[in-house]
Amino acid sequence: MLLRKDFPFFNRASCVYLDNAATTQKPRVVIDRIAQAYTHDVANIHRGIYRHAERVTDLYENARGQIADFIGADKKELIFNAGTTMGINSIAATWGSRNIKAGDEIILSVVEHHSNLIAWQQLAQRNGAIIKLIPLAADGALDLSVFESMLSGRTKLVAITYISNVLGVATDIARVVRGARRVGARVLIDAAQAVAHRAIHVRDLDVDFLAFSGHKIFGPTGIGVLYIKHELIDALDPFLFGGGMVQQFDWRAPQWLDAPRKFEAGTAPVAEVLGLAQAVDYVQQIGFERIKAHETALVGMLLDGLVVLPRVGVLGPVQQLRRQGHMVSFVVDGVHAHDVAAYLDAQELPIAVRAGQQCASLLHRAMGIHASVRVSFSIYNTAQEVAHLLDVMKKLCADLR
Ligand SMILES: Cc1ncc(COP(=O)(O)O)c(C=O)c1O
């Protein structure tokens, strides 16, 4: 695929990189933007009153506007932080601590990444709240009819992943929001796996909180986005305290700056934000239709090759994956996932995949397996790479006989 040439990693790649759900490679435009930011755009923004700092402050705030547009949010609703994990923890620490009390219920699902599980477990342990888990249906997708039966006046929050980082299929967010609204519950979306693969519009989805990480969408590590709906953001207390978030310090009643700045204490991650804005621009220029067409073609090819291998079992609803997936997780009967990954990595042209519980231990338990192998695609992967993986998988299965 032509886009591959945009990524310097592939000039000297030491492996076939199929671990894109963990993190993506970076295009030259993003690398150059970060280098430029460290060359020309260094200043401590929102503080310096000289023109250079003001210029960099404008770059940063324009980037906020651009990324807000990308997800259909208002600038004021968009907070920069370190990533999905930090975003979810922040909501648990502020909105959660204030609004979720003993006996209240938080609905999560069995497919949640530990990021969207442990933060709520910890809150529930502190506050005496109750966690309910949406189970899998017979087809391997989330059972949203069970979800609907769980809802009650005690439900305060539904926190759910948009796309599972193991099964690769999307949750019907509109249905989740409809259910939550009926009982007056808030909705948080973990968009870590969705953001690089489908258009997200927070206003259309009508969610209350949404978090994603820059590194999964061709941007830098250490930068993420937390969206908080306008009707909630003003009343919400900050969760980090320090420079750049207070209007007037007072021992008894400090006055916070308006959102989003009251949530961004400390020196801002300028180069990371500018790099992320460049990554978003890169994705917008490609367009999600093209991204989806490419990734589903690779998923289809991989599924066709895997389903005929006798010992291989693909996880999740395969037909849904074919339509919309960017990853495939599977098990090989009689071989630990780590051994499969080590075998793939030991090839003359090594193949890099994820293996283990993929930070989704509940899901593995629910499926009755210890671990799985995950192959995840991005725009730069090729049919030749899938063919190479399938050849090696055939060899592995033949060696087992
Ligand atoms: C579904 C999901 N949620 C949350 C995360 C956590 O993202 P981060 O480690 O960037 O905070 C990941 C990362 O793999 C993920 O796949």
The ligand as a MOL file (V3000), in Angstrom:
LIG
                    3D

  0  0  0     0  0            999 V3000
M  V30 BEGIN CTAB
M  V30 COUNTS 16 16 0 0 0
M  V30 BEGIN ATOM
M  V30 1 C -9.4380 -0.7550 24.8090 0
M  V30 2 C -8.2580 -0.1000 25.4860 0
M  V30 3 N -8.4770 0.7040 26.5340 0
M  V30 4 C -7.4900 1.3360 27.1710 0
M  V30 5 C -6.1800 1.1880 26.7670 0
M  V30 6 C -5.1160 1.9100 27.5210 0
M  V30 7 O -4.4700 2.8530 26.7200 0
M  V30 8 P -3.1880 3.6290 27.2800 0
M  V30 9 O -2.2510 2.5570 27.7740 0
M  V30 10 O -2.6590 4.3560 26.0880 0
M  V30 11 O -3.6460 4.5160 28.3730 0
M  V30 12 C -5.8880 0.3540 25.6950 0
M  V30 13 C -4.5020 0.1200 25.2910 0
M  V30 14 O -4.1520 -0.9190 24.7740 0
M  V30 15 C -6.9590 -0.3010 25.0290 0
M  V30 16 O -6.7450 -1.1030 23.9870 0
M  V30 END ATOM
M  V30 BEGIN BOND
M  V30 1 1 1 2
M  V30 2 1 2 3
M  V30 3 2 2 15
M  V30 4 2 3 4
M  V30 5 1 4 5
M  V30 6 1 5 6
M  V30 7 2 5 12
M  V30 8 1 6 7
M  V30 9 1 7 8
M  V30 10 2 8 9
M  V30 11 1 8 10
M  V30 12 1 8 11
M  V30 13 1 12 13
M  V30 14 1 12 15
M  V30 15 2 13 14
M  V30 16 1 15 16
M  V30 END BOND
M  V30 END CTAB
M  END
